[in-house]
Amino acid sequence: MTTNQYEPSWWVLHTRSRFENVVDERLRKKKLEVFTPKVRVKSKRKDRKLMIHQPLFPGYVFVKSDLQPTEHLEILKTIGAVRIIGTSHGPVPVPENHIESLRIMVSTDMPVVTGSRFRKGNSIIVINGPFTGVTGVFLRYQGKGRVVVYIQALGRFAAVEVEEDDIEILPEILS
């Protein structure tokens, strides 16, 4: 999609891990329009049963800007900002109707299910349940909060189905 270089558009800004709220707040202080879609999810803390708001796209916020050089630089100088998502030809705008769809989606208390938390081939570790501590490889989403992972044991692989909330991606340094 091409757009006039200095026409206000929505852009995806990659942030440092868990810096979405900081970046959102700082960009608002710079008088920029920002959108960080959030959904209600159960807290992962074992001692709590709270529903909390988490970013729908961890590590990303949307910012509306004409991307004139000075404003583009101000966005990137924001604490926690990494880069504006694009191609080798430059930043790629997000269509306005996509932003409006996201606004509608997150404006309700209806559950929003995404399938982007894990990707096929991710190294994972089971953090809860009968397989706690076992490492494996994410295979696919099974539906209703269930996932299938490959687990290696005794020189063999087995596919098991576990709760999505019972696994986490292994940091690359540990995989």
BATI-619758 format. One record per residue: residue number from 0; chain; z, y, x of N, C-alpha, C in turn. Coordinates in nm, 2 decimals. Layout:
BATI-619758
NUM | A | Z | Y | X | Z | Y | X | Z | Y | X
...
end
This chain:
BATI-619758
0 | A | 0.00 | -0.12 | 0.09 | 0.00 | 0.00 | 0.00 | 0.00 | 0.12 | 0.09
1 | A | -0.09 | 0.22 | 0.06 | -0.09 | 0.34 | 0.14 | -0.04 | 0.45 | 0.05
2 | A | 0.01 | 0.55 | 0.11 | 0.07 | 0.67 | 0.04 | 0.05 | 0.79 | 0.13
3 | A | 0.04 | 0.91 | 0.06 | 0.04 | 1.03 | 0.14 | 0.16 | 1.03 | 0.23
4 | A | 0.14 | 1.06 | 0.36 | 0.25 | 1.05 | 0.45 | 0.37 | 1.13 | 0.41
5 | A | 0.35 | 1.25 | 0.35 | 0.47 | 1.33 | 0.32 | 0.50 | 1.34 | 0.17
6 | A | 0.46 | 1.24 | 0.10 | 0.49 | 1.23 | -0.05 | 0.62 | 1.15 | -0.06
7 | A | 0.72 | 1.21 | -0.14 | 0.85 | 1.14 | -0.15 | 0.82 | 1.00 | -0.21
8 | A | 0.88 | 0.90 | -0.14 | 0.87 | 0.76 | -0.18 | 1.00 | 0.69 | -0.14
9 | A | 1.01 | 0.57 | -0.20 | 1.13 | 0.49 | -0.17 | 1.09 | 0.40 | -0.04
10 | A | 1.19 | 0.39 | 0.05 | 1.18 | 0.31 | 0.17 | 1.29 | 0.22 | 0.18
11 | A | 1.27 | 0.10 | 0.25 | 1.38 | 0.01 | 0.28 | 1.44 | 0.04 | 0.42
12 | A | 1.57 | 0.07 | 0.42 | 1.63 | 0.10 | 0.55 | 1.72 | -0.02 | 0.59
13 | A | 1.69 | -0.08 | 0.70 | 1.77 | -0.19 | 0.75 | 1.90 | -0.12 | 0.81
14 | A | 2.02 | -0.19 | 0.78 | 2.14 | -0.13 | 0.83 | 2.21 | -0.24 | 0.92
15 | A | 2.31 | -0.19 | 0.99 | 2.39 | -0.29 | 1.07 | 2.46 | -0.38 | 0.97
16 | A | 2.50 | -0.50 | 1.01 | 2.57 | -0.59 | 0.92 | 2.69 | -0.52 | 0.86
17 | A | 2.70 | -0.53 | 0.73 | 2.81 | -0.48 | 0.65 | 2.83 | -0.33 | 0.66
18 | A | 2.72 | -0.26 | 0.69 | 2.73 | -0.11 | 0.69 | 2.66 | -0.05 | 0.57
19 | A | 2.62 | -0.13 | 0.47 | 2.55 | -0.07 | 0.36 | 2.62 | 0.05 | 0.29
20 | A | 2.75 | 0.03 | 0.27 | 2.82 | 0.14 | 0.20 | 2.84 | 0.26 | 0.29
21 | A | 2.86 | 0.24 | 0.42 | 2.87 | 0.36 | 0.51 | 2.74 | 0.43 | 0.52
22 | A | 2.63 | 0.36 | 0.53 | 2.50 | 0.43 | 0.54 | 2.47 | 0.50 | 0.40
23 | A | 2.50 | 0.43 | 0.29 | 2.48 | 0.49 | 0.16 | 2.55 | 0.63 | 0.15
24 | A | 2.68 | 0.62 | 0.19 | 2.76 | 0.74 | 0.18 | 2.71 | 0.85 | 0.27
25 | A | 2.68 | 0.82 | 0.39 | 2.64 | 0.92 | 0.49 | 2.50 | 0.98 | 0.45
26 | A | 2.41 | 0.90 | 0.40 | 2.28 | 0.96 | 0.35 | 2.30 | 1.05 | 0.23
27 | A | 2.39 | 1.02 | 0.14 | 2.42 | 1.10 | 0.03 | 2.48 | 1.24 | 0.07
28 | A | 2.56 | 1.23 | 0.18 | 2.61 | 1.36 | 0.23 | 2.50 | 1.44 | 0.29
29 | A | 2.39 | 1.38 | 0.33 | 2.28 | 1.45 | 0.39 | 2.18 | 1.49 | 0.27
30 | A | 2.23 | 1.48 | 0.15 | 2.16 | 1.52 | 0.03 | 2.03 | 1.44 | 0.01
31 | A | 2.03 | 1.31 | 0.05 | 1.92 | 1.22 | 0.02 | 1.95 | 1.13 | -0.10
32 | A | 1.85 | 1.09 | -0.17 | 1.86 | 1.00 | -0.28 | 1.87 | 0.86 | -0.22
33 | A | 1.97 | 0.78 | -0.25 | 1.99 | 0.65 | -0.20 | 2.02 | 0.55 | -0.31
34 | A | 1.98 | 0.43 | -0.30 | 2.01 | 0.33 | -0.39 | 2.05 | 0.20 | -0.32
35 | A | 2.17 | 0.15 | -0.34 | 2.22 | 0.03 | -0.29 | 2.25 | -0.06 | -0.40
36 | A | 2.16 | -0.15 | -0.44 | 2.19 | -0.23 | -0.56 | 2.30 | -0.33 | -0.53
37 | A | 2.39 | -0.34 | -0.62 | 2.51 | -0.43 | -0.60 | 2.52 | -0.52 | -0.72
38 | A | 2.57 | -0.64 | -0.70 | 2.60 | -0.74 | -0.81 | 2.74 | -0.78 | -0.80
39 | A | 2.79 | -0.83 | -0.91 | 2.93 | -0.88 | -0.92 | 2.93 | -1.03 | -0.88
40 | A | 3.01 | -1.06 | -0.79 | 3.03 | -1.20 | -0.74 | 3.18 | -1.23 | -0.73
41 | A | 3.21 | -1.36 | -0.73 | 3.34 | -1.40 | -0.70 | 3.38 | -1.38 | -0.56
42 | A | 3.50 | -1.33 | -0.53 | 3.54 | -1.31 | -0.39 | 3.55 | -1.45 | -0.33
43 | A | 3.51 | -1.46 | -0.20 | 3.51 | -1.58 | -0.13 | 3.65 | -1.61 | -0.07
44 | A | 3.74 | -1.51 | -0.07 | 3.87 | -1.53 | -0.02 | 3.94 | -1.64 | -0.11
45 | A | 4.00 | -1.74 | -0.04 | 4.06 | -1.85 | -0.11 | 4.18 | -1.80 | -0.19
46 | A | 4.25 | -1.69 | -0.15 | 4.37 | -1.65 | -0.22 | 4.34 | -1.56 | -0.34
47 | A | 4.22 | -1.54 | -0.37 | 4.18 | -1.44 | -0.48 | 4.08 | -1.50 | -0.57
48 | A | 4.08 | -1.46 | -0.69 | 3.98 | -1.50 | -0.79 | 3.92 | -1.38 | -0.84
49 | A | 3.91 | -1.27 | -0.77 | 3.86 | -1.14 | -0.81 | 3.71 | -1.15 | -0.81
50 | A | 3.65 | -1.06 | -0.90 | 3.51 | -1.04 | -0.90 | 3.49 | -0.91 | -0.82
51 | A | 3.40 | -0.91 | -0.73 | 3.38 | -0.79 | -0.64 | 3.23 | -0.75 | -0.65
52 | A | 3.20 | -0.63 | -0.61 | 3.06 | -0.59 | -0.60 | 3.01 | -0.60 | -0.46
53 | A | 2.90 | -0.67 | -0.44 | 2.84 | -0.69 | -0.31 | 2.70 | -0.64 | -0.32
54 | A | 2.64 | -0.60 | -0.20 | 2.50 | -0.56 | -0.20 | 2.41 | -0.68 | -0.24
55 | A | 2.31 | -0.65 | -0.33 | 2.22 | -0.76 | -0.37 | 2.13 | -0.80 | -0.24
56 | A | 2.11 | -0.70 | -0.15 | 2.03 | -0.73 | -0.03 | 2.12 | -0.69 | 0.09
57 | A | 2.20 | -0.78 | 0.13 | 2.29 | -0.75 | 0.25 | 2.21 | -0.70 | 0.37
58 | A | 2.25 | -0.59 | 0.42 | 2.19 | -0.53 | 0.54 | 2.07 | -0.43 | 0.51
59 | A | 2.06 | -0.40 | 0.38 | 1.95 | -0.30 | 0.34 | 2.00 | -0.21 | 0.23
60 | A | 1.94 | -0.08 | 0.24 | 1.96 | 0.02 | 0.14 | 1.82 | 0.08 | 0.11
61 | A | 1.80 | 0.14 | 0.00 | 1.68 | 0.21 | -0.03 | 1.71 | 0.36 | -0.02
62 | A | 1.61 | 0.43 | 0.04 | 1.63 | 0.57 | 0.05 | 1.50 | 0.64 | 0.01
63 | A | 1.51 | 0.75 | -0.07 | 1.39 | 0.82 | -0.11 | 1.37 | 0.94 | -0.02
64 | A | 1.25 | 0.95 | 0.04 | 1.23 | 1.06 | 0.14 | 1.08 | 1.08 | 0.15
65 | A | 1.04 | 1.20 | 0.19 | 0.90 | 1.23 | 0.23 | 0.87 | 1.18 | 0.37
66 | A | 0.97 | 1.14 | 0.44 | 0.96 | 1.10 | 0.58 | 0.89 | 1.20 | 0.68
67 | A | 0.91 | 1.33 | 0.65 | 0.87 | 1.43 | 0.74 | 0.95 | 1.40 | 0.87
68 | A | 0.89 | 1.43 | 0.99 | 0.96 | 1.39 | 1.11 | 1.11 | 1.43 | 1.12
69 | A | 1.14 | 1.55 | 1.08 | 1.29 | 1.58 | 1.10 | 1.37 | 1.50 | 1.00
70 | A | 1.33 | 1.48 | 0.88 | 1.41 | 1.40 | 0.78 | 1.41 | 1.25 | 0.83
71 | A | 1.30 | 1.20 | 0.88 | 1.29 | 1.06 | 0.92 | 1.39 | 1.04 | 1.04
72 | A | 1.40 | 1.14 | 1.13 | 1.49 | 1.13 | 1.24 | 1.64 | 1.14 | 1.19
73 | A | 1.66 | 1.22 | 1.09 | 1.80 | 1.23 | 1.03 | 1.84 | 1.10 | 0.97
74 | A | 1.75 | 1.03 | 0.90 | 1.78 | 0.90 | 0.84 | 1.82 | 0.80 | 0.95
75 | A | 1.74 | 0.80 | 1.05 | 1.76 | 0.70 | 1.16 | 1.89 | 0.73 | 1.24
76 | A | 1.93 | 0.86 | 1.25 | 2.05 | 0.90 | 1.32 | 2.17 | 0.87 | 1.24
77 | A | 2.16 | 0.83 | 1.12 | 2.28 | 0.80 | 1.04 | 2.35 | 0.68 | 1.10
78 | A | 2.48 | 0.69 | 1.11 | 2.57 | 0.58 | 1.16 | 2.54 | 0.45 | 1.08
79 | A | 2.51 | 0.34 | 1.15 | 2.48 | 0.22 | 1.08 | 2.34 | 0.19 | 1.05
80 | A | 2.25 | 0.29 | 1.05 | 2.11 | 0.27 | 1.02 | 2.04 | 0.21 | 1.14
81 | A | 1.95 | 0.12 | 1.12 | 1.88 | 0.05 | 1.22 | 1.73 | 0.09 | 1.23
82 | A | 1.66 | 0.07 | 1.12 | 1.52 | 0.11 | 1.12 | 1.47 | 0.11 | 0.98
83 | A | 1.36 | 0.18 | 0.95 | 1.29 | 0.17 | 0.83 | 1.19 | 0.06 | 0.83
84 | A | 1.19 | -0.03 | 0.73 | 1.11 | -0.15 | 0.73 | 0.96 | -0.11 | 0.72
85 | A | 0.88 | -0.17 | 0.80 | 0.74 | -0.15 | 0.79 | 0.66 | -0.24 | 0.87
86 | A | 0.53 | -0.21 | 0.90 | 0.44 | -0.29 | 0.98 | 0.41 | -0.21 | 1.11
87 | A | 0.32 | -0.26 | 1.19 | 0.28 | -0.19 | 1.31 | 0.21 | -0.06 | 1.28
88 | A | 0.17 | -0.04 | 1.15 | 0.11 | 0.08 | 1.11 | 0.20 | 0.19 | 1.06
89 | A | 0.33 | 0.15 | 1.05 | 0.43 | 0.24 | 1.01 | 0.51 | 0.19 | 0.89
90 | A | 0.61 | 0.27 | 0.84 | 0.69 | 0.23 | 0.73 | 0.61 | 0.20 | 0.60
91 | A | 0.66 | 0.10 | 0.52 | 0.59 | 0.06 | 0.40 | 0.68 | 0.10 | 0.28
92 | A | 0.62 | 0.18 | 0.19 | 0.70 | 0.23 | 0.07 | 0.72 | 0.12 | -0.03
93 | A | 0.82 | 0.14 | -0.11 | 0.86 | 0.04 | -0.22 | 0.81 | 0.11 | -0.34
94 | A | 0.73 | 0.04 | -0.43 | 0.69 | 0.11 | -0.55 | 0.80 | 0.15 | -0.64
95 | A | 0.79 | 0.26 | -0.70 | 0.89 | 0.32 | -0.79 | 0.93 | 0.22 | -0.90
96 | A | 0.84 | 0.14 | -0.95 | 0.87 | 0.05 | -1.06 | 0.96 | -0.07 | -1.01
97 | A | 0.95 | -0.10 | -0.88 | 1.04 | -0.20 | -0.83 | 1.18 | -0.15 | -0.82
98 | A | 1.20 | -0.03 | -0.79 | 1.33 | 0.03 | -0.78 | 1.39 | 0.04 | -0.92
99 | A | 1.31 | 0.08 | -1.02 | 1.35 | 0.08 | -1.16 | 1.39 | -0.05 | -1.21
100 | A | 1.32 | -0.16 | -1.18 | 1.35 | -0.29 | -1.22 | 1.48 | -0.33 | -1.16
101 | A | 1.51 | -0.30 | -1.03 | 1.63 | -0.33 | -0.97 | 1.75 | -0.26 | -1.03
102 | A | 1.73 | -0.13 | -1.07 | 1.83 | -0.05 | -1.14 | 1.87 | -0.12 | -1.27
103 | A | 1.77 | -0.16 | -1.34 | 1.80 | -0.23 | -1.47 | 1.88 | -0.36 | -1.45
104 | A | 1.83 | -0.44 | -1.35 | 1.89 | -0.57 | -1.32 | 2.04 | -0.55 | -1.29
105 | A | 2.08 | -0.46 | -1.20 | 2.21 | -0.44 | -1.16 | 2.30 | -0.36 | -1.25
106 | A | 2.24 | -0.30 | -1.36 | 2.32 | -0.22 | -1.45 | 2.39 | -0.30 | -1.55
107 | A | 2.36 | -0.43 | -1.56 | 2.43 | -0.52 | -1.66 | 2.54 | -0.60 | -1.58
108 | A | 2.62 | -0.67 | -1.66 | 2.72 | -0.76 | -1.60 | 2.67 | -0.90 | -1.60
109 | A | 2.54 | -0.92 | -1.63 | 2.48 | -1.05 | -1.63 | 2.47 | -1.10 | -1.49
110 | A | 2.49 | -1.23 | -1.46 | 2.48 | -1.28 | -1.32 | 2.34 | -1.26 | -1.27
111 | A | 2.33 | -1.22 | -1.15 | 2.20 | -1.22 | -1.08 | 2.20 | -1.32 | -0.97
112 | A | 2.10 | -1.42 | -0.99 | 2.10 | -1.53 | -0.89 | 1.98 | -1.50 | -0.79
113 | A | 2.01 | -1.51 | -0.67 | 1.91 | -1.49 | -0.57 | 1.90 | -1.62 | -0.48
114 | A | 1.78 | -1.64 | -0.42 | 1.77 | -1.75 | -0.34 | 1.74 | -1.72 | -0.20
115 | A | 1.78 | -1.60 | -0.16 | 1.75 | -1.55 | -0.02 | 1.86 | -1.56 | 0.08
116 | A | 1.98 | -1.61 | 0.03 | 2.09 | -1.61 | 0.12 | 2.07 | -1.71 | 0.23
117 | A | 2.01 | -1.83 | 0.19 | 1.98 | -1.93 | 0.29 | 1.83 | -1.96 | 0.29
118 | A | 1.78 | -1.99 | 0.40 | 1.64 | -2.03 | 0.41 | 1.63 | -2.17 | 0.47
119 | A | 1.53 | -2.24 | 0.43 | 1.51 | -2.38 | 0.48 | 1.51 | -2.37 | 0.64
120 | A | 1.59 | -2.46 | 0.69 | 1.61 | -2.47 | 0.84 | 1.72 | -2.39 | 0.90
121 | A | 1.79 | -2.31 | 0.81 | 1.91 | -2.24 | 0.86 | 2.02 | -2.34 | 0.91
122 | A | 2.08 | -2.32 | 1.03 | 2.19 | -2.40 | 1.07 | 2.31 | -2.35 | 0.99
123 | A | 2.38 | -2.45 | 0.93 | 2.50 | -2.41 | 0.84 | 2.62 | -2.49 | 0.88
124 | A | 2.74 | -2.44 | 0.84 | 2.86 | -2.52 | 0.85 | 2.93 | -2.52 | 0.71
125 | A | 2.98 | -2.64 | 0.68 | 3.05 | -2.65 | 0.55 | 3.19 | -2.60 | 0.57
126 | A | 3.23 | -2.50 | 0.48 | 3.36 | -2.44 | 0.50 | 3.47 | -2.48 | 0.40
127 | A | 3.42 | -2.56 | 0.30 | 3.52 | -2.60 | 0.20 | 3.47 | -2.73 | 0.14
128 | A | 3.56 | -2.81 | 0.08 | 3.52 | -2.94 | 0.02 | 3.54 | -3.06 | 0.11
129 | A | 3.49 | -3.18 | 0.07 | 3.51 | -3.30 | 0.15 | 3.44 | -3.30 | 0.28
130 | A | 3.33 | -3.21 | 0.30 | 3.26 | -3.21 | 0.43 | 3.30 | -3.09 | 0.52
131 | A | 3.42 | -3.03 | 0.49 | 3.46 | -2.92 | 0.57 | 3.45 | -2.94 | 0.72
132 | A | 3.39 | -2.85 | 0.79 | 3.38 | -2.86 | 0.93 | 3.25 | -2.92 | 0.98
133 | A | 3.18 | -2.99 | 0.89 | 3.05 | -3.05 | 0.93 | 2.94 | -2.95 | 0.94
134 | A | 2.86 | -2.96 | 1.04 | 2.74 | -2.88 | 1.05 | 2.62 | -2.95 | 1.01
135 | A | 2.52 | -2.87 | 0.97 | 2.40 | -2.93 | 0.92 | 2.29 | -2.83 | 0.91
136 | A | 2.18 | -2.86 | 0.84 | 2.07 | -2.78 | 0.82 | 2.04 | -2.76 | 0.67
137 | A | 2.03 | -2.63 | 0.63 | 2.00 | -2.60 | 0.49 | 1.86 | -2.65 | 0.45
138 | A | 1.85 | -2.72 | 0.34 | 1.72 | -2.78 | 0.30 | 1.66 | -2.70 | 0.18
139 | A | 1.74 | -2.69 | 0.07 | 1.69 | -2.62 | -0.05 | 1.80 | -2.59 | -0.15
140 | A | 1.77 | -2.50 | -0.25 | 1.86 | -2.47 | -0.36 | 1.83 | -2.58 | -0.46
141 | A | 1.94 | -2.63 | -0.52 | 1.93 | -2.74 | -0.62 | 1.95 | -2.68 | -0.76
142 | A | 2.00 | -2.57 | -0.77 | 2.03 | -2.51 | -0.91 | 2.18 | -2.51 | -0.94
143 | A | 2.22 | -2.41 | -1.03 | 2.35 | -2.40 | -1.07 | 2.45 | -2.40 | -0.96
144 | A | 2.42 | -2.32 | -0.86 | 2.52 | -2.30 | -0.75 | 2.52 | -2.42 | -0.65
145 | A | 2.43 | -2.51 | -0.66 | 2.43 | -2.63 | -0.57 | 2.32 | -2.62 | -0.47
146 | A | 2.34 | -2.67 | -0.35 | 2.24 | -2.67 | -0.25 | 2.23 | -2.81 | -0.18
147 | A | 2.12 | -2.84 | -0.12 | 2.11 | -2.96 | -0.04 | 2.10 | -2.93 | 0.10
148 | A | 2.18 | -3.00 | 0.18 | 2.18 | -2.98 | 0.33 | 2.16 | -3.12 | 0.40
149 | A | 2.10 | -3.11 | 0.51 | 2.09 | -3.23 | 0.60 | 2.21 | -3.23 | 0.69
150 | A | 2.28 | -3.34 | 0.70 | 2.39 | -3.35 | 0.79 | 2.37 | -3.47 | 0.88
151 | A | 2.39 | -3.44 | 1.01 | 2.37 | -3.55 | 1.11 | 2.50 | -3.61 | 1.14
152 | A | 2.51 | -3.74 | 1.13 | 2.63 | -3.82 | 1.17 | 2.60 | -3.95 | 1.22
153 | A | 2.66 | -3.99 | 1.33 | 2.64 | -4.12 | 1.39 | 2.49 | -4.15 | 1.42
154 | A | 2.42 | -4.04 | 1.46 | 2.28 | -4.05 | 1.50 | 2.18 | -4.06 | 1.39
155 | A | 2.23 | -4.04 | 1.27 | 2.15 | -4.04 | 1.15 | 2.16 | -3.91 | 1.07
156 | A | 2.05 | -3.89 | 0.99 | 2.06 | -3.77 | 0.90 | 2.08 | -3.82 | 0.76
157 | A | 2.16 | -3.74 | 0.68 | 2.18 | -3.77 | 0.54 | 2.17 | -3.64 | 0.47
158 | A | 2.11 | -3.64 | 0.35 | 2.10 | -3.52 | 0.27 | 2.21 | -3.53 | 0.17
159 | A | 2.29 | -3.42 | 0.16 | 2.40 | -3.42 | 0.07 | 2.39 | -3.29 | -0.02
160 | A | 2.45 | -3.30 | -0.14 | 2.45 | -3.18 | -0.22 | 2.59 | -3.12 | -0.22
161 | A | 2.60 | -2.99 | -0.20 | 2.73 | -2.92 | -0.19 | 2.72 | -2.79 | -0.27
162 | A | 2.83 | -2.73 | -0.30 | 2.84 | -2.60 | -0.36 | 2.78 | -2.50 | -0.26
163 | A | 2.70 | -2.40 | -0.31 | 2.65 | -2.30 | -0.23 | 2.76 | -2.22 | -0.16
164 | A | 2.87 | -2.19 | -0.23 | 2.98 | -2.11 | -0.18 | 3.06 | -2.19 | -0.07
165 | A | 3.03 | -2.32 | -0.06 | 3.10 | -2.40 | 0.04 | 3.04 | -2.41 | 0.18
166 | A | 2.93 | -2.33 | 0.19 | 2.86 | -2.33 | 0.32 | 2.84 | -2.19 | 0.37
167 | A | 2.82 | -2.18 | 0.50 | 2.79 | -2.05 | 0.56 | 2.69 | -2.07 | 0.67
168 | A | 2.61 | -1.97 | 0.70 | 2.52 | -1.98 | 0.82 | 2.59 | -1.98 | 0.95
169 | A | 2.56 | -2.07 | 1.03 | 2.62 | -2.08 | 1.17 | 2.57 | -1.96 | 1.25
170 | A | 2.65 | -1.89 | 1.32 | 2.59 | -1.79 | 1.41 | 2.51 | -1.85 | 1.51
171 | A | 2.40 | -1.79 | 1.55 | 2.30 | -1.85 | 1.64 | 2.37 | -1.90 | 1.77
172 | A | 2.47 | -1.83 | 1.82 | 2.53 | -1.87 | 1.94 | 2.60 | -2.01 | 1.93
173 | A | 2.63 | -2.05 | 1.81 | 2.70 | -2.18 | 1.78 | 2.60 | -2.29 | 1.74
174 | A | 2.48 | -2.25 | 1.70 | 2.39 | -2.36 | 1.65 | 2.31 | -2.42 | 1.77
end
